[in-house]
Amino acid sequence: MAGLCEGGNEPSGSLKAICNEKFNVKITHTFLEKEHTQNEADSIHALIERRKKGRTIFTPEQWIMLVKMAKTSGNPYDVTEMAQSDLKNLKSLITDEKDNWNLTEEKEESSLVES
C-alpha cells in the first residue's frame, strides 16, 4: 500500500520512520495489555499497605518491623537495612563536562543530539 513503510503498518511520514531513515535508529514500541501488568512486587506492596492500615508509622525502624511481619505464612520478607553511606549520588554520571547523553554506546558523538 502506498504511503507505508516496508513493514506495511507504519505511515512513511511518521516520526518512527523519519528517525529510522535519517539516523538509522530502530524504535520498538511495547504496549501493556489490560490486566497483564501485575508482578510479584505489586502483591508485596499491597500486603504491606493492608498491614499498615490504621497504624501511624513514625520511624524507619517501625517500617522495617512492619515489613518483616507483614507476611503471616511462609518465610518473612527479607529486609536489608541501609545506612546513609550505602547510598550513592549518581548525578555526576550525567553532569560531567562531557555530557553522556551526547555519546553512543561506543563513546562516539551522537548525531541525535545537537551540540
N, C-alpha and C positions, 0 to 999 in steps of 0.2 A: 504494500500500500504506500502511496506517495506520502512524503512528509514524516515518515517514521524512520528510526534508526535501524541498523542491521538487525537488532533483536526483535524488531517488529512491534514493540509495545511502548515506545517512547517517542514523543514528538521531537523532531530533529532540532527545534529551536529551544528545547528545554535547557535549564542550567546544567543538568547532568550531562547532556550531550555536548554542550559547549565546553565544559571542563574536560571531558574526555578527549575531545578533538584538539583543543588548544594546549592543554597541559599534560596530556596523556595520563590522566588520573582516573582510576576506577572507583566509582562510588557505588556502594551497595546499601540499599535501604532495607531495613528489617522492621517489620511491624508486629506488635504484640497482638495475639488473639485474645478476645474477651474470655475471662475465666481460665486463662492458661498462664498466669503470671505468678502464681504462688510458689514460694520456695520455703525451705526449712526455716530460714530466719524470720519469715512472716509469722509462723506459728509460735516461735520462741518469743518474739516481741509481744504478740497478743497474750500469751500466757503470763508474761511478766506484768503487762498492763492490768490484767484481771486481778493478779495478786496484789497490786498496788492500790487498787480501787478502795477508796475510803481511808487511805492512810496518807499521812503527811511525811515526806522524806526531807530531812534537814541536812544530812551529811553524806559524803561519798561512801562511808562505811555502812550506812543504812542501805544504800543501793546495792552494795556488794552482798550483804546478808539477804536482802530481798531476792536478788537474782539467784543466789545459791540455793535458797529454799523454795523457789517458785515451782519447781518440778517435784511432784509428790510421789511419783513412781519411777523406777529405773534409776540410773545414775544421775546425780545432780549436775546442773550446768557447771562447767569449769570456768571460773572467773580468774583472769590474770590481772593482778593489781599492778599498776604502773606508777612510777614516780615522775616528777617533772623532768628529770634528766633523761627519761626514756623517750620523750617527745622531741622530734626534730623539726627545725624550721626549714622548709623546702623552698622558700621564696627565692633564695639565691639561684636556684636552678633555672628560673625564668627571668631574672632581672640582671644577669651579668651584662657586661658591656656588649658582648656578642650574644644577642638575644636568641635563645634556642629555637624560637618559633620560626626563625628565618632559615633554618638548616634542614636538610633532608636527613634521613636515617644514615646516609653515607657521609654526613657532615659537610655536604656541599651546599652552596647557596640555593635557596628555593626560588623558583620562578613564580610561585604563587603569591609571594608577599613582596609588595613594592618597597624599595629601600628609601 
